[in-house]
Structure formats: structure tokens, C-alpha cells
Amino acid sequence: MGVISSIFYFVVVLGILVFVHEFGHFLMARLSGMRVEVFALGMGFRLFGWNKVTGFTFGNLPENLELEDNTDYRVAAFPIGGYCKISGMIDETLDTEAIAQEPKEYEFRSKNAFKKAITISGGVLFNVILAIIIFAILAFNIGETTYKTNEIAYVAPNSIGETIGLKANDKVKKIDGVRIVTWNNLLEELAIENLGENKQVLVARNNIDTLININGKKLIDMIASNKAIGLEPKGLRTVIFAVQPNSLAEEAGIKNNDTIVAVNNTPIFSFHEFVDFMQANKGKEVSIEWKSNANTINRNIQLDASGIIGVQISQVYTGDILRTEFGVFEAIWKGTTQAFETLATILSSIKQIIVGNIEFKKAIGGPIMIAQQATQFADRGVLSFLSFTAMLSLSLALINILPLPALDGGHLIIIIVEAIMRREISVKVKLGIQQVGIFLLLGLMFYVIVNDVLKLM
């Protein structure tokens, strides 16, 4: 079932992003007076589609069919992308039949450099717009919630937090001179801002100011390796929301809505801490203290080899919370700034790959990783899934605008070169560039899939 759901969410998120991207190309081409022969979701042979000439049909269209100024909207066999076939343009279809004839007024090649450029950039532009819309919707509907604390309650074993020297009960006062007031502020300054650079973290530990120096390269390598930050804020509480029948928890008297207080006299704040503690004590007897209504209960429970007592847990934050609500225009501005901040973070990550601070194989992910992450975000709810879609849309935009053959950025470079030369590059050269680009992309796709599989192993 997990594999099926991963495939489903992968197809959903990829379908959304490809549709929006190709619609950007489609709309800009039509506004520029170009014909769009095919608008396809998926690659390969045509499964089914619709156009004004033949209506809705299954399978491939007749080879001699003339659609004139109409577009065939189709779904193709392999859901790994999509394309928009614009008349008079050498693209991933490698169709050069029409190019051998004189340019026609509705063709891509007959238009000026500006119209060509906005047509090529339309996909990237629409991916960015999609992200802005999603972030704006999230800002308008749920606003912004921030935990007003800089105190660490728990540091997970073998996490980034433990590796860099942070400890439970530390109060993080400053990171690189920036005063830390909220939990979001702490995480952003630690893991996002100034990526790859050395950091200094000032903490109050046992009422004594302590300076922690962090190696930027090691930190970014741990982040790229998907190592957990492993920090939980003071104010979290672990709450039981379901107890399995005939489980150790039910036998002990634990009920829904009870709050875990401590295990073996060690205070428990987050569900990660609770799970880690139980897993570290498999097969042992543990003392669990919890609150049920106004009563505090303590029981000894003999754990089995699984370390599971049969509860489903969540966590609630009981400290001070800063809530910000946004009106329509404020939400649009918030969505725009968040989109461009995310783009800056992605660009910073690409820079770290180029300068060698992040290993390429650790930084990239293919369809398997995307499917896994899509499922994880979907399991957290619609809003989380939308946020993931927005971030992936921005990643797709940046990748597509890279000046590489077969990508939108590669086409844009050709347009700029032709504008400077004031003449078209030969069809043979364009075709060669496109073929090299497709070969490189297929090679990269094979590499990332193998890399995904190796990560799973």
C-alpha cells in the first residue's frame, strides 16, 4: 500500500507541476501569435486526447491530419513529464520536417527575439507564480505561527544538534550575532542562512554564556545527508491520542488524551524523545509517569523486544505562541517574499554543490525520493502537501532555467546568441545541441534513479 500511495502522490505532484509549466509555454506562445500543435501530459505515444478537428479520440492521430490553428490536448503513456509542441521550433520531439520549409508567420522561428524569449520563459514564470499562489493561500488561511522560545528541551542522539554541541536546556541567545527570539528564528539562522559558512552560536548553559563554533562545511554536509536537526523546543508535551486494545499501554491504564510526563524519572517533552527513550530500552522494565485529567500516575512496564507499548502519540506546544494573520494583499506579499526567499535558498544550495561543499550525489534526488517526500508531506495533511508542491515548483523553475541544452535555459541562450548574430543558427547545429542535451538529461535521470535506489539500500 505504501508503494501505491507513493506512486499516486508522485504522479499527482508531477502532473500539477508539468501542467502548470507547459501551460506557461502554451499561453505565452498563443499570446505571441504562435501555433501550438500539441499540449501533452506525459511522454511517449498518445493514449487519448481531444482537439477541435477529431474531437475526443484514443491512440495516435492520423499522420496526415491537419489541425491548422488548433491544438491536440493529450495524455501520453509515460507520466514522467510533458511537452508543448510549438510550430517551427526544434524541441525534445526533434521534429525537423516543417523546419525544412520557409518560415510561416505562425511559427516560432518567424517571431522576434522578445516573443521567443517570453515563450521559452513562460514555463519557468508559471512555476514561480504557482509557488507564490500556494504560499499566499497558506498565509491567508493559516497565517504564521511561531513558538516564542529559544530554549532547547531535547537534543536527539546522533542528530545535527548533538554533533555541533547543543544540549538540552541550552538557551540560544545569538547565532552569528543575530538575536534569537523565536524557534523558527533559531532553525532558520542555524540551517538556512549563510549556508556553508562557519557559524558561532552563543548559548546560556547553566546560567553561563558559552560560545559554540560550528564548521560550515560539516554542517551543510550533514544537512545534505538528510541528518535530522534533532532539536525540540521547551514547552512541548507528548499527548496520547489513541491506545491499541490489549496493548501494554492499555494494561497499564494509559488512556486517550493522557500526557506523558517522564520515563525513568527523565522528563519527556517531545514524542521523538519518548520514542527514542523506549527504543533505547527494548526488553527492559521502564517507569512511565503520565497525567490523566488532574491525576499523576506512575507505572512500571516491562517492554518487549519491539520497545512498543501500543499508543499513537502527538505533541502540543504549551508555551507562548506568536500568531500573525494576513489579509488578502498581505498574504500575496507574504507569498511572493516566501517564494523568492526559497529561490535564494535553492540557489545557495546549488552554489554549495559547485564549490564542493556538498557532494553532488547527496544533494540530488530523483523520482523515488520525490515520491517518498510527496507521501510524507501528504500524510501530514493537505496544507503540508501544498507547501511541498510549491517548493518543488520553484526547484523545477530553477533547474529549467539553467543554460543547458534541451532545458528552457539552453533554448534561451540560443535565442540570445541569434539576436546578437542577427541570424538564425543552422538547423543542423540546433538539432545537434538538442540531441546532446537529451542524451545528457537521460544520463542524469539514470544516475539519479540509481542514486535513489542506493540511498534506499
Buried (B, 14 or more C-beta within 10 A) or exposed (E): EEEEBBBBBBBBBBBBBBBBBBBBBBBBBBEBEBBBBBBBBBBEEBBEBBBEEBEEBEEEBEEEEEBEEBBBBBBBEEBBBBBBBBBBBBBBBEBEEBBEEEBEEBBBBBBEEEBBBBBBBBBBBBBBBBBBBBBBBBBBEEBBEBBBBBBBBBBBEEBBBBBBBBBBBBBBBBBBEEEBBBBBBBBBBBBBBEBBBEBEBBBBBEEEEBEBEBEBBBBBBBBBEEBBBBBBBBBBBBBBEEBEEEBBBBEBEBBEEBBBBBBBEEEBBBBBBBBBBBEEBEEEEBEBBBBBEEEEBEBEBEBEEEBBBBBEBEBEBEBEEEEEEBEEEBBBBBBBEBBBEBBEBBEBBBEBBEEEBBEEEBBBBBBBBBBBBBBBBBEEEEBBBBBBBBBBBBBBBBBBBEEBBBBBBBBBBBBBEBBEEEEEBEEEEBBEBBBBBBEBBEEEBEBBBEBBEEBEE
